[in-house]
Amino acid sequence: MPRIPMIPKRAPQSFNIRDAPQLMRKLTVEISQFIGSNSSSTLSGYLALNIAMTAWHMVDWVSADMNAEQCKLTTQYLEWPIPYSKKTRDELAKAVTNNCEALQTCRVIATAGKHALVNCRPDPSLATRFEIVRPNPNEANLPGEGLSYIWVIKRDGKEYLAEEVFKKAHRFWEDLLSHLGIIEDPFNGRGRRGW
């Protein structure tokens, strides 16, 4: 299957990100930075919000880059009709949220991070929380020594590590884009990346 063409009109308005594969690389970098951050709630919270926004906005970039054949393949892959028309983006958004709970969560977080008041698809069951974790509370440590920091997402009464939600969203996009031939399968049957 041919690779999608470069669309230079986007580059000047999006810091040189031109297409879905480049936005996917941005998502990969953001998740890697988040996993390696183990820092303050402020910095890691900024990274987490950026990840949720990038993961959700992949819908826009993928749908804009899809051709008619890729819409057919996506319809089969996600078992949801994806027309090659002005409705491609809306139907892809429905299919994605129907098939990936992590991206449903990213959508809610991205919307809440973008708008002061969420009137469209609000989810009052979702909340994020920062925790400081001491690996072994029985050990005597110097103040701050041995601590790690995590973000937790609570939704519908269940709690998830934000890191795991982001990894699942990333895997969804990676699997879909490689299935469509937009990116090469980065693992060629091997195991997943270290995170």
C-alpha positions as CSV (number, residue, x, y, z in Angstrom):
1,M,0.0,0.0,0.0
2,P,1.4,3.4,-0.9
3,R,2.5,5.7,1.9
4,I,0.4,8.8,2.5
5,P,1.6,12.0,0.8
6,M,3.2,14.8,2.7
7,I,0.8,17.7,3.1
8,P,3.0,20.8,3.4
9,K,0.1,23.2,4.1
10,R,0.0,21.9,7.7
11,A,3.7,22.3,8.6
12,P,3.8,26.1,9.0
13,Q,0.9,26.0,11.4
14,S,1.9,22.9,13.5
15,F,5.6,23.3,14.3
16,N,6.5,21.2,11.2
17,I,4.2,18.3,12.1
18,R,2.8,17.4,8.7
19,D,1.0,14.1,9.0
20,A,-0.3,11.3,11.3
21,P,3.0,9.4,11.5
22,Q,4.7,12.6,12.7
23,L,2.0,13.2,15.3
24,M,2.4,9.6,16.3
25,R,6.2,10.1,16.9
26,K,5.2,13.2,19.0
27,L,3.0,10.9,21.1
28,T,5.8,8.4,21.5
29,V,8.2,11.1,22.7
30,E,5.7,12.6,25.1
31,I,4.9,9.2,26.7
32,S,8.7,8.5,27.0
33,Q,9.2,11.8,28.7
34,F,6.2,11.2,31.1
35,I,7.5,7.8,32.1
36,G,11.0,9.1,32.7
37,S,9.9,12.3,34.4
38,N,9.3,11.0,38.0
39,S,9.2,14.7,39.0
40,S,6.9,17.3,40.4
41,S,3.1,17.1,40.0
42,T,3.2,20.3,38.0
43,L,5.6,19.1,35.3
44,S,4.3,15.6,35.0
45,G,0.8,16.9,35.0
46,Y,1.6,19.1,32.0
47,L,3.1,16.1,30.2
48,A,0.1,14.0,31.0
49,L,-2.3,16.6,29.7
50,N,-0.3,16.9,26.5
51,I,-0.3,13.2,26.0
52,A,-4.1,13.0,26.4
53,M,-4.5,15.8,23.9
54,T,-2.1,14.3,21.4
55,A,-3.6,10.8,21.7
56,W,-7.1,12.1,21.2
57,H,-6.2,14.5,18.3
58,M,-4.7,11.6,16.4
59,V,-8.3,11.1,15.3
60,D,-8.1,14.4,13.4
61,W,-4.8,13.7,11.8
62,V,-5.5,10.1,10.9
63,S,-8.9,10.9,9.3
64,A,-7.4,13.7,7.3
65,D,-4.7,11.5,5.9
66,M,-6.9,8.5,5.1
67,N,-7.7,7.5,1.6
68,A,-10.8,5.5,0.4
69,E,-9.0,2.1,0.7
70,Q,-7.8,2.9,4.2
71,C,-11.4,3.8,5.2
72,K,-12.5,0.4,4.0
73,L,-9.6,-1.3,5.9
74,T,-10.5,0.7,9.0
75,T,-14.2,-0.3,8.7
76,Q,-13.1,-4.0,8.7
77,Y,-10.5,-3.6,11.4
78,L,-12.7,-1.6,13.9
79,E,-16.0,-3.2,12.8
80,W,-17.5,0.3,12.3
81,P,-18.4,2.0,9.1
82,I,-15.9,4.7,8.1
83,P,-17.0,6.5,5.0
84,Y,-14.6,8.3,2.8
85,S,-16.4,11.6,3.0
86,K,-16.8,14.7,5.2
87,K,-18.0,12.3,7.9
88,T,-14.7,10.4,8.0
89,R,-13.5,12.2,11.1
90,D,-16.8,11.9,13.1
91,E,-17.2,8.2,12.3
92,L,-13.5,7.5,13.1
93,A,-14.0,9.2,16.5
94,K,-17.0,7.0,17.2
95,A,-15.2,3.9,16.1
96,V,-12.1,4.8,18.2
97,T,-14.0,5.4,21.4
98,N,-16.1,2.3,20.8
99,N,-12.9,0.2,20.5
100,C,-10.5,1.8,22.9
101,E,-11.4,2.7,26.5
102,A,-8.0,4.4,26.9
103,L,-8.9,6.8,24.1
104,Q,-12.3,7.5,25.6
105,T,-10.5,8.6,28.7
106,C,-8.0,10.7,26.7
107,R,-10.9,12.3,24.9
108,V,-12.5,13.4,28.2
109,I,-9.2,14.7,29.6
110,A,-8.3,16.5,26.3
111,T,-11.7,18.2,26.2
112,A,-11.5,19.2,29.9
113,G,-7.9,20.6,29.3
114,K,-9.0,22.6,26.3
115,H,-12.3,24.1,27.6
116,A,-13.0,25.8,30.9
117,L,-16.5,24.3,30.9
118,V,-17.2,20.9,29.4
119,N,-20.6,20.9,27.9
120,C,-20.1,18.2,25.3
121,R,-19.8,14.7,26.5
122,P,-18.8,15.5,30.1
123,D,-17.9,12.6,32.3
124,P,-18.2,13.5,36.0
125,S,-17.0,10.0,37.0
126,L,-13.4,10.9,35.7
127,A,-10.8,12.5,38.0
128,T,-7.0,12.6,38.0
129,R,-4.9,12.5,41.2
130,F,-1.2,12.8,41.9
131,E,0.4,10.5,44.4
132,I,3.7,10.3,46.1
133,V,4.7,6.7,46.6
134,R,7.4,5.4,49.0
135,P,8.6,2.0,47.7
136,N,9.1,0.5,51.2
137,P,7.5,2.5,54.0
138,N,9.3,0.3,56.6
139,E,12.7,1.5,55.5
140,A,14.2,4.6,57.0
141,N,15.0,7.1,54.2
142,L,16.2,10.6,54.1
143,P,13.4,13.1,53.4
144,G,12.4,12.7,49.7
145,E,14.8,9.7,49.1
146,G,13.4,6.7,47.3
147,L,10.1,8.4,46.5
148,S,8.3,8.0,43.2
149,Y,5.5,10.0,41.8
150,I,2.5,8.8,39.9
151,W,-0.7,10.1,38.3
152,V,-3.8,8.1,38.8
153,I,-7.0,8.3,36.7
154,K,-10.2,7.3,38.3
155,R,-13.2,6.6,36.0
156,D,-16.4,4.8,36.7
157,G,-15.2,3.8,40.1
158,K,-12.0,2.1,38.8
159,E,-8.5,3.5,39.2
160,Y,-5.8,3.2,36.5
161,L,-2.2,4.4,36.4
162,A,-2.1,7.3,33.8
163,E,1.0,5.7,32.3
164,E,-0.9,2.5,31.5
165,V,-3.8,4.4,30.0
166,F,-1.4,6.3,27.7
167,K,0.4,3.1,26.7
168,K,-2.9,1.5,25.7
169,A,-3.9,4.5,23.7
170,H,-0.5,4.5,22.0
171,R,-0.7,0.8,21.2
172,F,-4.2,1.3,19.7
173,W,-2.9,3.9,17.3
174,E,0.3,2.0,16.5
175,D,-1.7,-1.2,15.7
176,L,-4.2,0.7,13.6
177,L,-1.7,2.8,11.6
178,S,0.5,-0.3,10.9
179,H,-2.6,-2.2,9.8
180,L,-3.4,0.6,7.4
181,G,0.2,0.8,6.1
182,I,0.6,4.3,7.3
183,I,3.5,3.3,9.5
184,E,5.6,0.2,9.4
185,D,4.9,-2.3,12.2
186,P,7.7,-1.1,14.6
187,F,8.0,-4.6,16.1
188,N,7.6,-7.0,13.1
189,G,6.2,-9.6,15.5
190,R,8.7,-8.9,18.3
191,G,7.7,-7.7,21.7
192,R,6.5,-4.2,22.5
193,R,8.9,-1.4,23.3
194,G,10.4,-1.2,26.8
195,W,7.5,0.8,28.1
